[in-house]
Amino acid sequence: QVQLVESGGGLVQPGGSLRLSCAASESVFRLNLMGWYRQAPGKQRELVAIITSGDDANYADSVKGRFTISKDNAKNTLYLQMNSLRPEDTAVYYCNAGFGRVLPLDYWGQGTQVTVSS
């Protein structure tokens, strides 16, 4: 089992920034894919961004140009830098990782709440 623990969520004003972190119990270079999902009240969980072990990244259209996914192999940590936040970004954000390439991946974090509001 791979343990994933998210942190960094909170309350931020529209236009502000947050950086989410996901600490992994497994060396991140061994995880073929890592990603972030989010789920807002009344909505299905949606993929926000994914990154490969080779640092190739893909993003949902709704966050392109605003969010950046990255990882630090030495710290076994995945990040999501979120800029220009909008109220519609409000959701619980979940770290997701695995050794394969089928989404969603096998392992989930507990989630961290992001609220964008004045």
KAZISUL-V598999 format. One line per field, one symbol per residue. ss: DSSP state (H for helix, E for strand, C for the rest). A space follows every 50 residues. Layout:
BEGIN
ss: ???
END
This chain:
BEGIN
ss: CCCEEEECCEEECCCCCEEEEEEECCCHHHCCEEEEEEECCCCCCEEEEE EECCCCEEECCCCCCCEEEEEECCCCEEEEEECCCCHHHCEEEEEEEECC CCCCCCEECCCEEEEECC
END
